[in-house]
Structures are given as structure tokens and as C-alpha cells.
Amino acid sequence: MSVQQLRNQINAALGRYFPDLPVYVSGEKPRGAYFEPGLISATLDRQREGRYLAVYRFGIRYEQGSRLNAENMADGLSEALASMEREGEAFRVIRQAWEAGTEGKGPLFTADFMIYLQTAAVERVPMRHMTGGERLK
């Protein structure tokens, strides 16, 4: 699963759980309350046998909404992301956090997604036992 596929899954989940709130991607920003998801960071870690683990941190900012609604959004966002995981996608949500907004910025909900990246299979070379007089090829 690529970062773009994960972003599309997040946007789709927001659309299903919050059909009245638009998801801002590009262009003109909505006049009312809206969500603005974005990739915050990506961490890649090499595992054994050529496997790689990626942890993508996405932030979902709730802009131009009331503070009371923003506090209630945290539970709804958590449920929306949990529904994505239950649908059998190739990731796990490993951490979620909600931060209150600051002057000029709405509250920020962050979620860390863990994904195993697939690499080409490594051909294993079997070890052989030499009994005498043989040559390795």
C-alpha cells in the first residue's frame, strides 16, 4: 500500500463517517467547517530478510469548527480510522492523539499507521556439506 492509497482510504473514511463535512484536498477552501488531512512524517525501518516497516503519521486538522464540536470529533475520528483497519487493509493504526487548536489553527488529530512494505523475494542459497574431494560450483 502506498502513501497515496492510504491518503485515499483516510479521505473515504472521513466521507463515510462525516458526510456533512467536506475534506479539503486542494483548490478553494470551504467556507464552513472542514477536515484537512495531510502526511506529517514517514519512518522506514529495515526488518529481517529484506522486509521493511513503514510508519506514516497523518494529521487530520478540523478547521473553522466550534471548540465543542472539535472535542467530540476525536471519538468519531478514532472510530472512522478503526473502520478502515477492520476492512482488511494492509496496515494497523498503532497510535492516535488529539491536540487542541492554537491561534489561527484548528485542533489536530494524528494517527500513526504501520505498514509492511513488500520487497522482491530474496533467493536463499542453501549451505552444502562437503564430504571430500568435491568442489563448490
Disulfide bonds with the S-S distance in Angstrom:
none
